[in-house]
Amino acid sequence: MIYRFGRYSFDAENWELRAAGLVVPAEPQVLAVLRLLIENRGRLVSKDEVVDQVWKGRIVSDAAIASRIKSARQAVGDDGEAQAVIRTIPKLGFRFVAEVTVDGAPEAAPTVAPPAGEGRRRPSIAVLPFLALRPGGPEALVADALPHDLIAALSRLRWLFVIARGSSFRFRGPGVTAEDVGAALGVRYCLSGAVGFEAGRMSTTVELCDARSSQVIWAEAFAGRAGDVHEIRERIVAAVISALELEIPLAEARDARLSSPENLDAWSSYHLGLQQLYRFDREGTARAAVLFAQAIAREPEFARAYAGLSFAHFESAFLGFADDRPAAAAQAEQLAERAIAEDPLDPFCNLVRGRVHWLNAELDASLPWLERAIRLNPNYAQAKYSRGWAETLLGNGLKGRCSVDQALALSPLDPLAYGMLGVRAFSHLICDEIPEAAQWGERAARAPGAHALIEMIAAVAHTLNGDPARAAVWRDSARRRSPGLDRRAFLQAFPFHDPAALGRVSEALRRLGL
């Protein structure tokens, strides 16, 4: 078998290396190193494996290994600085990184990747042991415990492939880069951090990097009293989970936009669909539905794509985009059921399965599904927001407010943050705290992404608070964006079960001319 890379070819049967057709002189052990690395391209080859295969297990020095690697690089026009063909992963081993074809036919280099099927293109991450700023201090224990907690929590996210602790914890020390980890483990993302104790306080920094470029995608710092270490650990885990739920899909969508449509795989189509879905306008919802359908066509068992398509039909019915609302609601329910059938343990699938009940004002029926989504992922901000929505409209303003406050704390930049603020306004309205309802309604209407229904929440709250001028501003804006928005449509979207709240809202809508 002949392997070709750049201007070189390696004949594995005849043990011959050529450059532009000319034989390159090389010692047998150098050729053996090349063959081992080429045949295992796409994964890390440890020093122990090199010794076992090239020296047949005999004891050799690190200097001898380094010498053969250096000679192998020289033979293929590479060097220790460029490492364009053979890359060294510090303290771990080596990897052949040049693009290879076999017998002149392109062959995709094997990679250390998630299992076949849906997981093949799932976003993947390695969580490294954190750096202890004082190796002998108390932070050393936390520096290992925190990543362990994070791996356990991230492993509950069905959409993310998480490298096991035994593999990721091999990358210990300040000299390891995200690119090293990505090359060795075949992951797209790398999570690292540092822990320090000083003057009775614990400080922690966390970074999410793109393992292909070492670019920092998200970073955050946490601090608190050293005696509250367990509470700080819980806060860090919750914050990281929520950040990754937001930041990784955004990064995946940015990457997918660089691909031509015919090259989009199922996960790329799915993440682009999410980005369109969160525009909450007619055009974005339609585009999202097309992208989710493409993802299903490419991966017929892709549970999250069915959930996304259900969400698109829900959105179309909820926001009044659908010409036939009952049909859109029925499709949303059917697709949510299919998502659950494909993966009953995915929090997103459980979320959409619960939320379709809203379209028929069955708020009580939605709660078990939303609670199940939260049990599956206790840091799922959108599930907590959805639970707060249902609790509030059922008449429990204080309980709903608690849920939505948890959601806002977990994900202050969430694409549905305007909805969380709107529910906060409703919670005050339920409790007859009208000035506060007006304040939160105003914040909701001004939040990025707020749609016409959210603007109408502000109009209702300002009307009840005795500010007809401000109410008219939001009413007129909402009607421009959604000319068909009237009292029936508003109460269909927000089916208040509390008679007193329903009466107040109905009166406000009457005064607004709806």
N, C-alpha and C positions, 0 to 999 in steps of 0.2 A: 504494500500500500504506500502511495506517495502523497505526502502532505505538502501543500504549497502555501507560503506566506511571503508577501512582498516579492522580492526578487529571488527568494530562496525556495528550495524544495528539499524534502528529506525523504529518502527511500528507506522505509522501515525494514523491508525484507533484505535489502543488500547493505544496510547500515552505511548509507552514503549521503552526505550533505553536499548540495550544489548551490552555487550562486551564479545566476544568469547562465546556467548550463555548464559552468566549470566546477570541478570537484574542489571542495574546501577541505584542506587537511585538518584532521581533528583526532585526538586520542580516543580510544574506545570508551573510556569512562565519560568523556565529554559528550560523545554521541549517545551514550546510555542515559545521561541526564536529559539531553534534548528529547529523546524518544519518550521518556517517562512524563516529562512536562507537556509535550504536545499531545500525547494520547490521553492525558487527563486535563486538557485545557478546559477552562471554565470553572475549575475548582482549585482550592488550595491543596498543594502537595506539601505535607509536613517534612521537616528535616529527618524525622525518624523514618518516613517512607522512602526518602531519597537514600538513606543509609541502607535500609533493608533491600531496596531494589538494585542499587548500583554497587554497593559494597557487600551485599548478601549478608547484612547483619553484623559484619565485623566492626569493632570499635574504631572509630575515626574521629579526628579532631574537627572542631568547627572551622579551623583554618583550611583543612583539606576540602571540606564541603564548599567553603567560600571560593577557593581556588578553582574548583570545577565549574561553579556557577559563573565566575568571571570569564573563564575560558569559553564556556558555552555562549555567553553574551558576545564575546569578541568574534566568535565564529559566525554569528548571524548579524553582525553589524550593530550590536547594541552595546550599551555601557551602563554602569551602575547609577549614573545620574539620569539618563533619559528613561531607562527601563521600559522601552517601547515594546519589547518582545517578552522579556522575562522580568516579572515584578517580584520584588522581595517584600513579604509581609513581615515586619519586624517581630522577632522572637518566635514566629510560628512556622514560616516556610516560604514557598514560592508558588508563582502562578504564571502560566503561559498566556499572555494577553493579546498577542497579535491575531488578526483575523486569518482563519485557516480554511483552505479548500482541500478536498480530497479527490485525487485523480482528476483535477481540473474542474470538478463540479462543486458549486458552493454548498457548504454545509453549515448549518447554524451551530455555533459552538455550544456544547452543553453547559448548563448553568446550575448552580445550587439554587433551586427554586422550589416553591410550594408544590404540593402534589398535583396530579393531573386533574382535569375537570375545571370546576369553577375556580378553585384555588390557584390555577396556573398563572393567572394574571392579577391576583389580588395584590393590593399594595402590601409590601413586606417591610418589617422593621426588626432591628436588633437593639436591645437595651443593654448598654454596657455597664460594668461596675463603675460607680461614681468615684471621682477623685477625692481622697481625703486630704484636706489641706495640711493636716499634721498626721502623718502615717501612724504614729504611735498613740495618738489621742483618741478621745471618745468618738470622734467623727468616723473613724475607720469602720466601726460596726455599722453605723447608719449608712455609710457609703456603699455597703453591700446589701443592707436590708431594704433600702428604698428601691433599687432596681428590681429586687426580688418581688416586692409588692407590686411594682409597675408591670412586670411580666405577667404576674397572676391576673391583674386587672385587665390588661390589654388582651390577654388570651380569651377573654369573654366577648370580645368584639368579633362578630362572625365575619366582618368584611376585611379584617386585617390579619395577615399571616405573621406570626410572632416567632422569632428564633428562640429555641429553648435556652435556658440559663446555662446549661453545660457547654454550649458552643459560644454564646456571646461573652461569657465570663472569662474566656481564654484571652480576650483582648483587654488586658489590664495595664495601666500605666500611661504616663503623659505623652509618650511618643507615638501612640496609635492614632491614625487619622480616620475620618469617616470613609474616605476612599479605600483605605486598607480593609476596613470591615466589609464594605460593599463588595470589593473584589473577592474576598475570601468566602463570604457567606451568601453572595448573590442577592443581597437585600437592596431595596431602594432607599430606605430611610434608616437613620441611626439616631438613637436618643442617648445623650450623655449628660453628665452634670458634675458638680463639685459640692462638698459639704465642709463646713467649718464651724468651730465653736470658739467663741471669744467673749469674755466678760459676761458670762452667764447667758449668752444668746446663741442661737443656732441660725446659721445662714446657709441657704442652698440655692444654687443656680441650676437651671435645666435648659438644654438646647436640643432642638430637633433639626437635624441636618439632612440634606440630600446627599446620599452616599456616593453619587456619581461625581459631584463637584465640590463637596464639603461646604456648600452654601448653607448658611443658617436660615431656616424657614420660619422658626419661631423660637423665642427664648423668654424666660421669665425668672425672676428672683423671688425668693421666699425668706421670711425671717420671723423669729419669735423667741420666746423664752426657752432656754435649754430644757427646763423642766417640763415643757409641753411638747416634747419631741414626738410623742405618738399622735397628738392632735395635728402637729405640723405635717407629719407623714401622711395622714389621711387627707389633709388639705392639698398637699402636693399631688397625690395620686388623683384626686378628683379634678384638679385643675388641668393636669396633663391629659387625662382621658378626654375631657371636654375640648381642649385645644386641638388634640389630634382628630377628633370627630369633625372639626371645622377645617383645620389647616391642610390635612392630607388630601381630602377631596378637592380642595381648591388647587393644590399643587398638581394632582392628577389631571384635573381639567385643563390647567395651563399647559401641561405636557401634551395632552391629547389634541389640543388645538393646533399643535405643530405638525400633526399627522394629516395626511390626505384622507378623505372619507373612506376610501376603499381599504385603507390600512388600519382603520380603527378596529380594535378587538372589543370583546363584550364589556370589559371593565372600563375601557376608555369611553365607549358610548354611554355607559351608565353614568360616569362622573360628569360628562358633558351634559347629560340629561338633567342631573341634579342642578347644575349651574343654571340651566334654562328654567327649570321648575321654580327656582327661588326668585325669579323676576316677578312672578305673580301678575303677569299680564297675559292677554289672550294669545299673543304671538309666541311668547316664551313657553306657555303651557302646551301649545300645539307642537312646537319644536321638541320639547321634552318628551312628549308622547312618541314621536317618531324615533328619537334616539333610544328610548327604552325598548321599543319594539325591535329595533336593530340589535340591541344587546340580547334580547330573547331569541332572535333568529340565529345568532351566533352561538349562544349557550342556552339551549331549551330548558335547562334545569336551573337557571340562574334566578334564585329566589328574590334577591334584591331588585332585579330588573322588573319582576312582576309587581313588587311592592312600589317601585317608582312609577310604573304605569298606572297602578291603582291610585297613587297620590295625584297623578296628572288628571285622571277622570274625576277624582274627588274635588280637586281645585276647580275644574271646569264647572262642576255642578254648584259648588259652594259660592264661587264668585260670579255666577250667572253667565259664564261664557257659552255654556251648552245650549243649543236650540231645544234639545229634549232633555230636561233636567232628570226626570225619572230614569231614562235610559243611561245617562252618564252615571247616576248613582248606582244602578244595577251593575254596570261594568266595573265600577270601583270596588264593589263588594265581591264580585266574581274573581277579580284579579287579586284582591287581598286574600281570599280563601286559597287561591292557587299558590300565592307566596308562602302562606303558612304550611300548605301541604309539602312544598319543596324544602322548607327549613323552619320547623316550629320553634326553634330556639334562637332565631334572629330577632333582636329587639326592634329593628325597623319594621320587619314584617308584622310583628305583634302590634306595633304602633298604628300602622295603616289599617290593620284588621279592626282595631277598636274605633278608630276615627270615622270609618264609614257609617257607623251607627248615628253619627251626628246629622247626617243628611236626612234621616227620618225622625229626628228629635228624640232618639233613644239614648239619652245620655247615661242612664243607669247601666245599660248594656255595654257601653264603651269602657266603663271603669275597670272591669276585670282584665281586659286586654291591656289597658294602659298600665295597670299595676304589674302585670306580668312582664311587660317591656322594661319596667324599672327594676324588677327583681333580676332580670337577665343582665341589665347594665345599670347599677345603682347611680351612675353619674351621667345618665342620658338626659340632657337638658330638655330636649324637645318632648320627651315623654312626660317629664315633670310639668312642663308648660301645658301640655294637652290635658293632663289630669287636673291641673288648676283651672283650665277652661271649663271642663265638665263640672267640677265641684262648684265653681262660682255660679254657673247658669242653673245648677240644681238648687241654688239658694244658700249655699254655705260659703259666704264671702270670706270669712277668716281662714278657713281651711284652704280655699282656692288661692288666697293671697300668699299663704305659706308656701304652697307648691310653686307658684310662679316666681316668688322671691328666690327660691332654691335654683330654679332654672336660670334666672338672671345672674345669680352669683356664679353658677357653673359656666355660663356661656354669654358674657356681656356683649359680645360682638356677633351673636348668632344671627343668621339670616332671617329668623322669625322673631327677633327681639321686639319689633313693633307690635307683634301679636301679644307677646308677654306683657308689654306696657299697657296694651288695650285691656287685657284681662285684669291687670292691676286696677285700672279705672273702673271696670265693672264691679270688682270686689268692694270698692268704696261705695259705689252706687247701691249695691245690695245692702250694705250696712248703713245706708242713709247718711253717708259722709260726702255730701255733694261737692263742697269746695275741693276736697282731695280728689274726687272723681274728675273734676274739670282739669286739675293740674296734670294728672296722669294721662287723661285723654289727649291733652295738648301735646304732651311728650310723645305719645304713641303716634299721633298724626304727623309729627315732625321727624319721626325716625326713618332712616333709610329703608326703602322698599315698601312703605306703608301704602295700602291700596284704598279704594274708595270706601269700603266698609269700615276701615279703621278711621278714616276722616269723619265718617258719620258718627262714630262713637264720640269723637271730640265735639261734634255739633250737638249731640244729645246731652252730653255732660255740661257744656256751656249753657244750653237752654235751661236746664234744671238749676244751674247756678246763677241764673238771672243776668246772663250776658248775651243778649240776642245778636249783637253786632258780630261778636267773635263766632257765635254759632253759625251765623249766615255765611261767614267766610268759608268755613269747612263744609257746610251743606252745599254751597255753590260749586266748590271744587269737586266734591264727590259726585255731584250730578253731571258735571262736565265730563268726568272720567267714565261714569257709568250712568247714561241717561235713563236707563230703566230702573234705577234704584228707587224703590218706594217703601212704604211701611211694611207691606207684605213680605218683600224680599229681605228687608232688614231683620224682621222677626223670624223669618224662615232660617236665616243664617245663624241668628242668636236666639234660640228657643228658650226664653226665660221660664223656669218652672215656678219661681217665687211670685205669687200673685201681686204683692206690693211692688216689687221691682218691675214686673210686667206693666203694671198700671202707670208707674212713673215714666217708663220708656215710651209707652204708647202715647201718653199725654205730650211728651216732648216732641215726638214725631208729628203729632197733630199740629202743634204750634209751629213746627218747621215747615208746614205745608205739605207733608208727605202722607 
